[in-house]
Structure formats: C-alpha cells, structure tokens
Amino acid sequence: MTFQTDRRSGPIFIHESDETIWGLTPRQRIERMLARADRAGGIADLVPNLVFRADVIFDEALIRALLQHPGKALLDDRNRPVAAHCANADDLAPTCAAIAGGDRASLPGSTAPVDAAGLASNYNKALRRKGAPYLFVLGDLPVAEIERRMYLESYKGVTDVVTKHVWPVPALHVTRFCAKAGISPNMVTLVSFICVLLATWAFAVGAFGPGLVAAWAMCFLDTVDGKLARVTLTSSKWGNVFDHGTDLVHPPFWYWAWYEGLGGAAVVAPWTFWVIIAGYILGRGQEGLFIWQFGIEMHIWRPLDSAFRQITARRNPNLIILSIATLCDAPALGFEIVAWWTIISFAFHCLRIAQAYFARARGVRLQSWLTEAA
C-alpha cells in the first residue's frame, strides 16, 4: 500500500472523506488547524512527518499537542491509531500502514501510542472547562450528533446562568444555520453591535421593553458568534478585538441609558447609578488583580467562585433583574436592586481576594479546582 503527499508542504492523509462537519471536511479542518498553529511559526519542518486519518474530527488541542510530541501516535476510543507525528522519515511507511489498517500493533517501535487524554491536557484554559479533548471517527456517530458534541465542547465551563443554562439549545440551531449559510462570526458580531446601539437608545428614551428585547438579542448573538468561530475555526484577531471590546465597553452605557430613561435624579437616587458604574469598573479590576497576584482567574479558584460567577453582578444577571422589574412595571426599583446586588457581589469578591491572600500567606499555592479535578 502506498501513500502520496507533497513532502514539502503537507502531511499524509489516509481514508479521506468528503463528509462535511460544520461546513468543513475533516481534511480541511486539519489543514486549517495546522495553519492556525503555524501563525506562531516553527512548524513547517514538522508537518511532513505528520500522518492523519482524514475521516476523523480532531479537537484542536490534539493537533497542537501532536505537533509538540514527535514519536507519538494518537489512538481513538477503540484503540485504533488515527494520527501520528513520526520521529523520523523512516517511520512514515509503517505508520501509514498501521493507521490505514487501524492496527496499533503495527506501529513502529519508536512510535508510542497514546489516547486523547494522555496526549493533551484535560483542562481547557481558554474555555475554563475540564474534560478530555474530543475525537470523532465519521461513521461511529451521526454527523448531527458529532456537530452537537463539538458545539457543546466549544462552550465555556464557567459563565453566567443564562449563557450556561438558557442559550445552549437555541444557540446550537442558530450556529448551525449560520455555518450552513456561510455567515461569518464577524457578521454575527456586527448584528450584535447594532443591537447594543438599539438597546442603548431605547433605554435612554424610556422604552425599556423594546430595549430589553434588543439587549437580550445582543446577549444571545454574543454566544452565537463565539461558538460559530470555534466550531468553524474562523476566529481572527480583529474578531476577538471586536467581540471582546464590545462586551467590555457597552454595559456602562446601558446603565447610563437606563438611568436617563428613568428620568435621572428626579426619579431614582443618583448613588444607585454611581454604585453600578463603579461596581462594574472595580469588579473588572478585581478580576485583573486576582490574575496578577495569583496567576489564575478569580472565578475558577474554587467551586464556590464558579457557582457565584453564574449570578454575580455582571451584564446577564443584571438584565434578569431589570427584565423582571420591567415586567412588574417597576424599572426604577429594578435599577436600585441592581445597585444593591452590585454592592453584595463586590463585597463577596473582596472577601474571596482576602481569603486568597491568607491562603498564600500560609504557603498554599493557589490553583483552579478544575485543574485539580483533571
């Protein structure tokens, strides 16, 4: 059995499939992940020593880990070799034969077999979640199920209650529609930004109901654009800046607009507005301080912190309060409750930061409970 590839430019692909997952064939996904890994440079000489089954869907973490570990062969959950990084050119032919035949025993002696959990970390720092990287062989599961699992794996493990428990199912369908329609994540982010502007205007003129519709639409699309970027491997530096910049900047403008829409100081106490604004800025400062001092995010230190992140005084939990208050025809009361909840949340995080300092003073090295479990 022979295998052909351009030895100067690419890896060897075996059992290539034309089936598409999130709009990409398995080979296209692998090539896109290799291109993303090469943005940092230094992998051009490694690529010709890579062998992949091109009917397998790999987690990007597996591709990155395989690049860093020559002499490793990746096994699926049935102990079949599906990818390898050969230590030298002489291992390519027997490795290709082993992967083509799904025979672990045929791997060359210099190539060590390893499963997904053994090759890459079980903790995804960017998504704040634990779990072995995924690996799906086409035919073992229906395409729709593979896409569903990939989508769920693209979700952050520690986030607010709405994003974590309300958005997943509807956002899956919208993400799938966008992928099939060729709608890019940046296009979704642009619509999301327009919703930010609409909500700000509506709040400022006292149209709280329509404003909340636009605000919740923005929050929903904010979930969709990130998932779409991850499952289609189309994230970009500009997209990251646009998305995260919008997320970071817009909440104070919403709070200001709500205050103005209520009638300002004539209707609601000015301290509520200033507490909410200061609480938002200082809350972000608390997060930055925790990372600076302890090297981990504040919300992933212990399970308590991750649980409180679901309801802490950030945009979505605050919108829940404002939405309930508006439905009860009490938008001013809702604003005051948000102010009090901001104080409580800030005090909670001050306590947790103090406890972290005390723990470090006792010689405890702070680490996330997610990495401990992994």
N, C-alpha and C positions, 0 to 999 in steps of 0.2 A: 504494500500500500504506500502510495506517495502523496505528499502534500506540497502544495506550491504557495509561495508568498513572495512578495517583493522584499528581499532580505534587507534592503536599505531603508525601507520606510514603514514597515508594519509587522505585526505579529502574525502567527499562523492561526487560521480559523478552521474549525472542524465542525461537521454536522450543521452547516449554516441553514438558518430558517428565514423565510420571508414573512413570518407572522409578526405583526406589529403590537407592541405594548406601549401604551401612551404615545402612539404615533411614531414610534421608532422600532426598527428591527433590533434583535439582540446585538448584531454586529455593529449597527450604528450607535447603539448605546455604549458599547465597549470603546469604540473609536472616539466618541465624544468624551467619555471619562478619561481616556488617555490624553486627549488634547487638553482637558481641564487640568490634569496633573502636570502637564508639560508647561503650563503657564509659569511655574516657578523655575523651569529649566532643569536640565540634568538627567532627563530620562531617555534621550534619543538613542544612546548606546544600549539601553536595556530592552527596548521594545522588540528588536529582532529575536530575543531569547524568550519571548512570551508565547504561550500556546493557550487558546481558548476554545471551548465548545461554544459555537455561535448559535446554539438553541437554548442558551441559559441566560437568565436575567440575574445579574450580579449587583449587589449593593456597592455603591461607590467606595465605601470603606474597604471592601475586599480588594478592589483594584489597586487602591493606594497602598494597602498593606503588602500585596503581592509584589508590587514594584520594589518594595524595600527589603524583600526577603528572597534573594536568589537561592535556588536549591529547594524550593517548596512547591508542592503540588496540592491544590485545593480539592477537597472531596465534598460531594453533596451528601444529603442525609441517608443515601443508600450506599455510601462508601465508594461511589464511582468518581474517579478523577475527572474534573471538569475544566481545570485551568492549571497552568504551571509556569513558573519562572525558572528556566533551566540555568544551571550554574555555568554551563559551557555549551558550545555548539555541538559537541559530540552527543549530548543527551537529547537533542531535539528529536531525532528519528524515533528512538524507543519511547520517548514521552508522548509524541504524537500518536503512536500506535496504541499506547496504553489508554490515552484519552478517547481515541476513536472507538476502542473496544470496551470502554468502561471497566477496564481491568486494573485494579490497584496493584496487583501482584506483578504486573509487567513494567511498573515504573523502574527506571534505572536506580541503582543503589545510592547514587549521590543525590537523589531527589526524595525529600522526606514528605510523606503525606500528612495533611493537617486539615481539620474541619474548619468551618467558618468561625466558630467561637474561638478556636485555637490560633487562627491567623490574625484576626483583627480584634480590637477591644470591644467588650460588651457594653461600653459606655460611650454614647454619642454626646460629646461636649456641646456641640453647636445646637443640638435639639433638646438638651437636658433630659435624656431618656436612657434607659438601660435595655439590654436585650441583644442577642446575637445578631450580627448583620444578616440580611436575608439573602437567599439564593434559591431561585426557582427554575426548574427544568420544564420547558414547554412540553405539554402533553401530560405532565404529572398533575396539573391543576388547570381548570378552565381559565381562559385569558381574563375574563371579567373578575375572577377571584384573585388572580395574580395582581391585577391593577388595584383592586380594593386593598389588598395587603400592603402593596407598595405605598399607596396613599396614606394608610394608617401609620406606616413606619416613617412617613415624612412629617408627622405631627410632633410638636413639642410636648415633652412629657410633663413639664411644669409650666402651667399657664393659668389664665383666669377661668372661672367656672363656665362662662358662655362658650369660649373657644374650645374648651375641653369636652363639654357635655352636650352643647346645643348644635354647634356648627358642623361636626364631622359628617353626618349623613347628607344634609343638603349640599354642603360644600363639595362632597365627592361627586355628586351629579353635575354640578356646575363646572368643576375642574375637568371632568371627563368631556363635557360639551366643548369647553374652550380648547382642549387638546385636539379634539376631532375637527373643530372649525378653524384651527390654525391661529387662534387668538393668543397673543404672547402675554407673558406675565406683566410686562410694562404697559400693555394696553389696559389690562385689568387695573393696574395701579393708577393709571391716568383717570379712569372712571371713578375709582375710589377717591382720588384727589378732588374731582368735581363734586362728589358727594360731601366732602369736607366743606367746600365753599358754600354749597347749598344749605347745609346744616347750620353753618355759622350765620348766614344771612337770615334764615328762618328763626333761629333763636333770638337774634338781635331785634327782630321786629315783633317778637312775642308769639310767633306761630310755632309753639312748642311741639304740637302733634306732628305736623309735616317735617319739622326739624329733626325729630326723633326718628322718623322713617328714614330720612337721608343719613342720619348718624349711624343707625343700625345697618343700613345698606353698606356704608363705608366699612364698618367693622367686619361684616361678612366678606366683602371683597378683599379686605386685608388678610383674611385667612386664605382665600382662594388663590391670590397671586403668589404667595409663598409656596403653597403646595404645588401649584402648576409649575413653578420654576424648578422645584426639586424633582418631581416625577418626570419632567421632560428634559431635565438637565440643561435648562436655558437661563440660568441665573447669570447676571452680569454685575460689574462694579457699579454702573450707572443705576441699574435696577435696585441694587442694595441701598445706594445713597437716596434714591427717590422714595423707596418704600419706607426705610427706617427713618429718613429725615422727616417725612410726613407724619409718621407715627409719633415721633418725638416732639414735634413742634405744635401740632394742632390742638391738643387738649386745653391748654390755657386760653386759646382763642374761643373755644366753645364755652368755657366757664365765664369768660368776659361777656360773650354774646348773651348767655342765659341771664346773667346779672342785669345787663342793659335791657333785655326783653322784659324782665320783671318790672322795670321802672327804676332800677338803681336804688340809691339810698332812701328814696321816698317810700319804698315798699319793703326792702329787706335790709338788715343791718350790714353796713359796709365790712365789718370784721369777717363775715362769712366769706365774702369774695376774696379778701386778702389771705385768709387762712387756707382756702382751697388752692390759690395760686402758689403761696409759699410752701404749702404741703407738697404740691406736685414737684416743685423745684428741689426742695430739700429731700424728698423721697428719692429722687433720682440721684441726688448727692449721696444719700445713704448707701445706695447700691454701688456707686463708684468707690466709696470709702471701703466697703467690705471687700471688694475685689482687690483694691490696692493693699489693704492691710493683711488679708488672709488668703489671697490667691484663688478664691472661689466666689461664685455668685451667692448673694445673700439668701436667695430663695431656694437654694438646693443644699443648704448646710445639713439640716435635719428634716425628718418627715413633717414636723410641725411647721417649718418655714415653707415647705412646698404646699402644704394644705392651706396655709394662710394666704399664699400667693393667689389662690383661686378667688378670694374675696377682698383682698386688700384694696385700698382706695386708689385704684387705677381706673382707666377710662371705662372699660366694660362694666365692672361692678358699680361704678358711679352712675352709669347710664341706666342700670337696672333700677336704682333708687329714684332717679329723675323720671323714668318711664312710669313707675308705679304711682309716684306723686302726681304726675300729669293726668293719668287715668282717674285719679281721685280728685281732680280739679284743684290740686294744691301744689303747683310748681314752685312756689316760694318756700313752702315747708320742705319740699324735696331738696332744694338748694341748701337749706340750713342743715338738714340731715347729712348731706354730703360733707359739709364743713365739719360737723362733729365726727363723722366716720374718718375723715382725713386726720383729725387730731388723734383719734384712737389708733389708727394704723401707724402714724408716725411714732407714737409712744411705744407701740409694740416693737417696732423695728429698732428704736433706741435701746430698749431692754435687751433685744437679741444681740445687738452690737456690743453692749456692755458685757453680756454673758460670754461672747466670743473672746473678748479681751481677757476676761478672767480665766477662761479655759486655756488660752495661750500662756498666761502667766503661770499656770500650773504645769506647763510643759506639754500640753495636749496639742498635737498637730491637727489643725482643722482640715477635714476633708468631707466631701459630699457623701451623704448616705447612699446615693445612687452608685457611686464607685465602690463603696463597701459591699453593697449587695452583689455587685457584679463580680 
